[in-house]
């Protein structure tokens, strides 16, 4: 997921996407602990996506307060 795509989304859509990504990360970590996950680097990728979404949410919240 690219940051350019996230800048155009609303706050509600970003928070919904954040919840989905967190659920996905949780399931990936469970699969990795059970040795069912072939590509473990997807966990790192999803963590970065979550950080990008959280950054976009923070920027939107700060812009609304100003």
GICORLIN-V681226 format. One record per residue. N is the residue number from 0. RES is the residue in one small letter. SS is DSSP state (H for helix, E for strand, C for the rest). Layout:
N | RES | SS
N | RES | SS
//
This chain:
0 | x | C
1 | x | C
2 | x | H
3 | x | H
4 | x | H
5 | x | H
6 | x | H
7 | x | C
8 | x | C
9 | x | C
10 | x | H
11 | x | H
12 | x | H
13 | x | H
14 | x | H
15 | x | H
16 | x | H
17 | x | H
18 | x | H
19 | x | H
20 | x | H
21 | x | H
22 | x | H
23 | x | H
24 | x | H
25 | x | H
26 | x | H
27 | x | H
28 | x | H
29 | x | H
30 | x | H
31 | x | H
32 | x | H
33 | x | C
34 | x | C
35 | x | C
36 | x | C
37 | x | C
38 | x | C
39 | x | C
40 | x | H
41 | x | H
42 | x | H
43 | x | H
44 | x | H
45 | x | H
46 | x | H
47 | x | H
48 | x | H
49 | x | H
50 | x | H
51 | x | H
52 | x | H
53 | x | H
54 | x | H
55 | x | H
56 | x | H
57 | x | H
58 | x | H
59 | x | H
60 | x | H
61 | x | H
62 | x | H
63 | x | H
64 | x | H
65 | x | C
//
